[in-house]
Structure formats: structure tokens, C-alpha cells
Amino acid sequence: MKYGTILLLVATAFSVSAAQAASFSCEKPQHADEKTICAHRDLNDKDVEMATQYRFLKGLFAMGGRGAFQDQQQAWLKQRRACATDTRCLNQRYDERLKQMADVYGRINRPLF
């Protein structure tokens, strides 16, 4: 009985995470690009990586820099939306954005410990 409860909790956690894995709800995707991302695990994984990096980087900026970074993200989201159901286009947009974020992180002055 105890193992059955644990197994049920683990299965529930996996099903919830799959429905919410992307940076938007896959239960009710609103746009063609979102539907395509939810339907393709590799795109969904890239979306999770991008959203995680975005939140992390956004927290490193002071207010002025944060606004510019948010504007860049909004511009990128428009580019992603224009891909609609084209998985190749979506993959390219994610690869480009992830590289841009890595470059941004590389240029941030960090204190040495």
C-alpha cells in the first residue's frame, strides 16, 4: 500500500510536469507555434531550457538592463510565433536564442569568489 501511494505520487508529478513543461500551458496552447512546441518533445525541452535561462538572466540585471532584456525576449517571441508549425524554423529560433543568452551570460561581470 505504501509503495502504491509513492508510485501514484511519482506518476502524478510526471503527468503534471509534461503538461506544464513549456513556458506556457500545453493544456490549452493558444497559437500554432505553441501547439507545435507541445507536440514535439525536443522543442518542448528547448522551451524549458530557454525559459529557465531567461528567468535566471533577468534576475541578474539591474532595472535598466532588465527592461532591455525583456524587450529582446518579446521580439524573439514574435519571431518564434512567425514560425507557426514549421519545426525546423522553431528549432533555429531556439538555437539562436539560447546562443544569445549564453553570450549575454558570458559578458556579465561576476564577482570572483
N, C-alpha and C positions, 0 to 999 in steps of 0.2 A: 504494500500500500504506500509506504513512504517513497519508494523508488518511482512508483507510478505518478505521484504528485510532482516529484522533481522532473520527471520526463515531460509531463504536461506543461510545467512552467518553462522549460527549455524550448519546447516546441512552440509555445505561445510567443516567447521572446523572438524566435526566428521568424515567425509569420508576421509579427508586428514590424520588425526591422526591415523585412523585404518590402512591405507596403509603404514604408516611410524612408526607404534608403536614400532616395534622391533628395535634393534641396527643396523639393515641393512634394505634395502628396500624390502618390501614384494611385490612390484610390479614385481620385477624380481629376486626372490631368486635364487642363483646360485648352492646351494648344497642341498642334501637330508635333512640335519638337518634344514636348513633354511626354506625349503618348509614345513616341518612338524611343525616347530615353528609358521609359519604364518597361518597354518591351524587349530591350536589349541589355543584358547584364553588364557587358563591358562598358557601355555608355553610362549606365546607372552607377557603376563603380567610379568612373571618371567624374561624374557629377558629385558624388560624395567626396572624392578627393579635392575637387575644386572648391566646394562649399566649405570644407574643413580648413583648407589653406586660406580662403578668403576671410573667414571669421578670425583666424589666428593673426593674419597680417593686419587686418583692420584694427585689431586691438593694440598693435604696436605703434600706430601713427598718432601724432598729436591731432587736435581738431582740424586744423587747416589741411593737413595731408590726408586725413581720413576722408574728407569730403571729395577730394580729387580722386582718391582710390575708389570710392563708391560710384562716382561718375563714370570711371573707366569700366567698372563692373556692369553698370546699366547699359553702356554702349556695347559691351561684349554680349550681354543677354539679348540685345536686339539682333546682333549678328547670328547668335545661336538660333533665335526664333526664325530667322530668314531661311535656315536650313530645312525647316519643316520635317519631312520624313526621310531626308537624304542622310543615311547613316555615315557615309564617307565624309560629307560636309561636317556633320556633328563631331565626328572623331577629330577632324582637322581643327575645328574651333576649340575643342577641349585641349588638344595637344598644344596649340598656340597659347591658350590662356594659362595653362599650367606652367609652361616655359616662362611666360611673362611674370608670373607670380614668383617663380624660383629666382628670376633675375632681380625682382624687387627685393626679395629677402636678402639676396647677396649684396645689395647696395646699402642695406640698413646698417647704420653704425650701432654696434652692440658692445656693451662693456665687456672687458676681459675679466674673467674670474680666475 
